[in-house]
Amino acid sequence: MSLRRKWILSLVMFAVCGAALLLSAQANFEEPWEMAGYECQPDGPGQDPTAGKEEPIIIGKTLSLPSKVFGQPIRLQVSLPAGYEAGQARYPVLIAFQVADRFPAVAGITLGLASAGMIPPLIAVSADLNGDWFSLYAEERKPGSGRGPDILEFVRRELVPFLEARYRTVPHRILLGHSASALWGLQAAVQAPDLFQTVLAAGPMFAEADYARVSELLDEALASRKPAPQYLLFTQGDQPELSRDLAAFQDWLKAQRPEGLTWEFDPEPGENHGSLALMTLYDGLRELFKPWATLPEDIGLGGGSAIGDYKQGLAVRFGYDIGLGPYADFRLRVKWTEERRFEPLIALARFGCEERPEDWYAHFSLGMTLELAGRWMEAAASHVTALTKLGSLPAAQAAAIRPRVEARLAEARKKT
């Protein structure tokens, strides 16, 4: 098993070992639910002071959204980012279709990648719609098919307004479509870049569609497209029946070149129809947010001005002030420390203080960097500033940190 799949498996098991909340009759009523058949085992006696005490790990909620478009309530599953209730931050939204049975795994992937600093925290939502509704055109053999336009209207007129009213969101929505909803997602990507800024299409089910008709619908969607930055990833897995039409769709993209659209195709070998959605989500989120998670070296070498311009470019690309990931400069710091390139290291640390002037750790990090360069007097000044910023922390936390900063301050003063 590859390291990548082991990592994903750990995220999925985290989710499956957790708990969710059951469907309620009213959108405002929420009730805890422990997943049947799965249990998180506590450590043995003597290993954990809370051994024997069981508490659910809450990873989501289930709601019911009344829909005028479909004339019935639509079941939603929602997973909020860690710390959502305690903060005021706003978040991008992942909207997933045809993965309701795997939503705990979907939530586990988003929570795990965010915890690792590889993506920003997301609000993850699954809308449980009939798979036949996603057909792009009506078919006699499929009663209720051909409701693709209705789904687009449902998302635009009902789902998005509901989510924006209920949760703190930013204007970047990510669609995860699987099978029929992935094929629908390709048309939605071309037609509505204002609705979905990112589309992850896992195994678009061309095998059950007439490609000629699909191509006509794509041409119609392109005619009404308004240019906007957008990312599309579509995948295949071990489904050779999709090869011909996926190749034709790639040719269509190369010929039409929808303005503002950046796209990639990943064959995802080794994945079956069921597992493909999770791998597409994992790989797609990592690729999408790579510029946020990792600061390029040439940008870091350019100092604060270059980093500021880079952040502005990310804001344009993502449609909101996304900033940089918490570990975006980590690899640069390690590399430059090993190479003893202190000037760019110091410039990077100073930029951190400018960006987060009230963050004690930004000033402490600058002090440590100045120590490496032997600039002890400046290091001592930075440590003094770090001590003053501890006042904004809870008293217990500040008390735990203070001795560490004071020790570095004493060492720096000794060296001056």
Residue pairs with C-beta under 8 A, 6 or more apart in sequence:
1 9
8 109
8 278
8 279
8 282
10 112
11 105
11 108
11 109
11 111
11 112
11 113
11 282
12 105
12 108
12 109
12 278
13 108
14 108
14 111
14 112
15 59
15 104
15 105
15 106
15 107
15 108
15 109
15 111
16 35
16 38
16 104
16 105
16 108
17 38
17 39
17 40
17 57
18 35
18 40
18 56
18 57
18 58
18 59
18 104
18 108
19 32
19 33
19 34
19 35
19 56
19 57
19 58
19 59
20 33
20 35
20 58
20 59
20 60
20 61
20 62
20 77
20 103
20 104
21 30
21 31
21 32
21 33
21 58
21 60
21 61
21 62
22 31
22 32
22 33
22 62
23 62
23 63
23 64
23 75
24 30
24 31
24 62
24 63
24 64
25 64
26 64
27 63
27 64
27 65
27 66
30 61
30 62
30 63
32 56
32 58
33 62
34 56
35 104
40 54
40 57
42 48
42 50
42 51
42 52
42 53
42 54
43 51
44 51
45 51
45 52
59 79
59 104
59 107
59 108
59 111
60 77
60 78
60 79
60 80
60 103
60 104
60 107
60 124
61 77
61 78
61 79
61 80
62 75
62 76
62 77
62 78
63 75
63 76
63 77
63 78
64 73
64 74
64 75
64 76
65 73
65 74
65 75
65 76
65 127
65 158
65 159
65 162
66 73
66 74
67 73
67 74
67 154
67 158
68 158
69 150
69 153
69 154
69 157
69 158
70 129
70 133
70 150
70 154
74 127
74 128
74 129
74 154
74 159
75 100
75 127
75 128
76 125
76 126
76 127
76 128
77 100
77 103
77 125
77 126
77 128
78 123
78 124
78 125
78 126
78 167
79 103
79 106
79 107
79 110
79 111
79 123
79 124
79 125
80 123
80 167
81 91
81 111
81 114
81 121
81 122
81 123
82 111
82 114
82 115
82 121
83 121
84 91
84 121
84 123
84 168
88 168
89 121
89 168
90 168
90 169
90 170
90 320
91 120
91 121
91 122
91 123
91 167
91 168
91 169
91 170
92 120
92 122
92 123
92 169
92 170
92 172
92 173
92 174
92 318
93 122
93 123
93 124
93 125
93 163
93 167
93 169
93 172
93 173
93 174
94 106
94 110
94 122
94 123
94 124
94 125
94 173
94 174
94 176
95 125
95 127
95 155
95 159
95 173
95 174
95 175
95 176
95 196
96 103
96 106
96 124
96 125
96 126
96 127
96 175
96 176
96 177
96 178
96 277
96 281
97 126
97 127
97 129
97 134
97 175
97 176
97 177
97 178
97 181
97 184
97 185
98 129
98 131
98 134
98 177
98 178
98 179
98 180
98 181
98 277
99 106
99 126
99 176
99 178
99 277
100 126
100 128
102 274
102 277
102 278
103 124
103 126
105 278
106 124
106 126
106 176
106 277
106 278
106 281
107 124
109 278
109 281
109 282
109 285
110 119
110 121
110 122
110 124
110 281
110 285
113 119
113 282
113 285
113 286
114 120
114 121
114 122
117 293
117 325
117 326
117 327
118 285
118 286
118 289
118 293
118 325
119 285
119 286
119 288
119 289
119 292
119 293
120 289
120 292
120 322
120 325
122 174
123 163
123 167
123 169
125 159
125 163
127 159
129 151
129 154
129 181
130 144
131 179
131 180
131 181
132 142
132 143
132 144
132 145
132 147
132 180
133 144
133 145
133 147
133 148
133 150
133 151
134 147
134 148
134 151
134 177
134 180
134 181
134 183
134 184
135 142
135 145
135 146
135 147
135 148
135 180
135 184
135 209
136 146
136 148
136 183
136 184
136 187
136 209
136 213
136 214
136 217
137 145
137 146
137 148
137 213
137 217
138 145
138 146
139 145
139 146
148 184
148 187
151 184
152 188
152 191
152 192
152 195
155 195
156 192
156 195
160 173
160 195
163 169
170 319
170 320
171 197
171 319
171 320
172 197
172 198
172 318
172 319
172 320
172 322
173 195
173 196
173 197
173 198
174 196
174 197
174 198
174 199
174 200
174 285
174 288
175 185
175 188
175 189
175 196
175 198
175 199
175 200
176 200
176 202
176 277
176 280
176 281
176 284
177 183
177 184
177 185
177 199
177 200
177 201
177 202
177 204
178 202
178 203
178 276
178 277
178 280
179 202
179 203
179 204
179 205
179 273
180 205
180 208
182 201
182 202
182 203
182 204
182 205
182 234
183 201
183 204
183 205
183 206
183 209
183 214
185 196
185 199
185 200
185 201
185 204
186 199
186 201
186 204
186 218
186 232
186 234
186 249
187 214
187 217
187 218
187 221
188 195
188 196
188 199
189 196
189 199
189 201
189 230
189 232
189 261
190 218
190 221
190 222
190 225
190 258
190 261
191 221
191 222
191 224
191 225
193 225
193 226
193 227
193 228
193 229
193 230
193 260
193 261
194 226
194 228
196 230
197 228
197 229
197 230
197 231
197 318
197 319
198 230
198 231
198 232
198 284
198 288
199 230
199 231
199 232
199 233
200 233
200 234
200 280
200 281
200 284
200 285
201 232
201 233
201 234
201 235
201 280
202 234
202 235
202 237
202 276
202 277
202 279
202 280
202 281
203 235
203 236
203 237
203 239
203 242
203 273
203 276
203 277
203 280
204 234
204 242
204 246
204 249
205 242
206 214
206 242
206 244
206 245
206 246
206 249
207 239
207 241
207 242
207 245
209 245
211 245
211 248
214 245
215 248
215 252
218 252
218 256
219 256
222 256
222 258
225 258
225 259
227 258
227 259
227 260
228 260
229 260
229 262
229 316
229 317
229 318
229 319
230 260
230 261
230 262
231 261
231 262
231 263
231 287
231 288
232 261
232 262
232 263
232 264
233 263
233 264
233 265
233 266
233 280
233 283
233 284
233 287
233 288
234 246
234 249
234 263
234 264
234 265
234 266
235 265
235 266
235 267
235 268
235 271
235 276
235 279
235 280
235 283
236 242
236 243
236 246
236 265
236 266
236 267
236 268
236 276
237 267
237 268
237 269
237 270
237 271
237 272
237 273
237 275
237 276
237 279
238 269
238 270
238 271
238 272
239 273
239 276
246 265
250 265
253 261
253 263
264 287
266 280
266 283
268 276
268 279
268 280
268 283
271 279
286 293
289 325
291 314
291 317
292 314
292 318
292 322
292 323
292 324
292 325
292 328
293 325
293 327
293 328
294 325
294 328
294 331
295 307
295 310
295 324
295 328
295 329
295 332
296 310
297 332
297 335
298 306
299 306
299 307
299 310
300 306
300 307
300 329
300 332
300 344
300 348
301 344
303 344
303 347
303 348
303 351
304 347
304 350
304 351
304 354
307 324
307 348
307 351
311 323
311 324
314 322
314 323
314 324
315 321
315 322
329 348
329 352
332 344
332 348
333 345
333 348
336 342
336 344
336 345
336 348
337 345
337 372
342 369
342 372
342 373
343 373
345 369
345 372
345 373
346 366
346 369
346 370
346 373
346 375
349 362
349 365
349 366
349 369
349 370
350 366
352 359
352 362
352 365
352 366
353 359
353 362
353 363
353 366
353 382
355 362
356 362
358 389
358 392
359 389
360 386
360 387
360 389
360 390
360 392
360 393
360 401
360 405
361 386
363 382
363 383
363 385
363 386
363 389
364 382
364 383
364 386
364 405
364 408
366 382
367 379
367 380
367 381
367 382
367 383
367 386
367 408
367 409
367 412
368 379
368 408
370 376
370 378
370 379
370 382
371 379
371 408
371 411
371 412
376 412
376 413
376 415
376 416
377 412
377 416
379 408
379 412
380 409
380 412
380 413
380 416
383 405
383 408
383 409
383 412
384 409
386 405
387 402
387 405
387 406
387 409
390 398
390 401
390 402
390 405
391 398
393 401
